[in-house]
Amino acid sequence: MSIKVVSTSPFPDQKPGTSGLRKKVTVFQTPNYLENFVQSIFDSLEGFSGQTLVVGGDGRYYNRHAIQVILRMAAANGFGKILVGRGGILSTPAASCIIRKYNAFGGIILSASHNPAGPDDDFGIKYNTGNGGPAPEKITDAIYSITKSINAYKILEANDLDLDRLGETKLGETIVEVIDSVADYAELMGELFDFDRIKTLLASTEFSMCFDGMHAVTGPYAQEILVNRLGAPASALQNCVPLEDFGGGHPDPNLVYAHDLVDVLYGDAAPDFGAASDGDGDRNMILGRKFFVTPSDSLAILAANSHLVPAYKGGLAGIARSMPTSKAADRVAARLGIESYETPTGWKFFGNLLDAGKATLCGEESFGTGSNHVREKDGLWAVLFWLNVLAARQESVETIVKEHWQIYGRNFYSRHDYEGVDSDRANTLVDNLRKNGAALVGQKFGTYEVAFCDDFSYTDPVDGSVSSKQGIRIGFTDDSRIVFRLSGTGTQGATLRLYVESYEPNIAKHSLDPQEALKELIEIADRIAQIKILTGRDRPTVIT
Ligand code: G16
């Protein structure tokens, strides 16, 4: 087997977004497109010769082909060993778990997360460092800079490997080991949670649940953990057979796209607990019977109940949330007497806080929750955390959430997404806010008065790195706020995200519908940003 050096020329559009490079499959199929990006990853790294690389993806269309290319390139570039999930499959949190457990140098994860899959849909690739987490900005910036000047890549001339058989093979000088995709992750979950207590809950005739895998990567993980190890009936799982096109669905666990699960939890004879995970298994949506738990509340509630879970009963070091996530978790941190951190959107910003032992739990409004057990958000982990809390408290999801609001007050929260908007118009909207923001301070809009308006900038408390332009925040004197930012994960046009939050201490008002409670603020957002006029849309694509 010989190493081939292939001449290439740069592509101008390989800048990683919120979570790696996400493009249409057809773009990745452009000759050398994938290879350029992979070589740029390797060229941005130092000291990996002879080290271990973890490779896996969410099983979407193009996963198998991309993995064969990456294996040959990693071998040509001098990795000593490559651990690859069977069939090329690793959920994002499982990949993080395996990088950490086997002290790998890093990992390459193939996924476009919650974006649809198939020949005309999306694909993605990202690099994770040796801590198991997404590469920080200084690495993604370096990768991008290399993509702009790359002129060659290295690849081994070899046949495709059999990825479906466990065990080791040699690829040139490199050992490739196909590993079980689920076992290490399942074992880790068993160490964190009270499996005996959850088993008892799942065996009870008083309790029923439904987990929806959205035909994506979590199916086999849910089967092994929830059914095989915890004894849930097979009927508790739906859409758990992974498909290359996710069954034509949009594997984003929210009230719109996870409609199969919503139908069950809001239907007749609804189970007590429902949950869904996304394309690559790092997101989660939690439902009670006819009851939706917002991701921001979920983070706060898990933190407040963390003493019930074996892994966290010794206490939390701190709680971190992304800036647009509601401040509900901050209230829990304050009561627990621990630090809370506000980071930009993107799980990569939690890495330093977790590594430095400053935060134990992290969460984002975008249906992401996780802890220091890995360095990615983790969908099934959140489901198991909720099951552990339900098993310990013997109360319904709704009761637990409402009791939480009684103690802490309710942070009404909603996100409105305008997907596939013309990019120029979306940029104009954000530029206008940047230009005119300062003049808003002191202005009154109905019952609200603007206290501040800025473009969020974050200084990492561990390494001092600064990330600016992370979202326009408009704060009001009563602590309500409106946030605008453009998504960094879409592949078509721009997605404008509007986040709206207000705090309500009065229990009598807690049962209001969030859209009702936030109505005035939503109208103010439109007035200030001219959303309808600039996007040409009279309503959002998705409301959560
Ligand atoms: C990624 C990031 C998350 C982020 C989410 C949404 O999640 O890892 O940190 O909150 O995208 O980002 P945006 O608002 O820029 O679209 P995932 O699940 O897509 O990997």
Residues whose N, C-alpha, C, O or C-beta is under 5 A from the ligand:
A	BS01	G16	T18 S19 S113 H114 T345 G346 W347 E364 S366 L486 S487 G488 T489
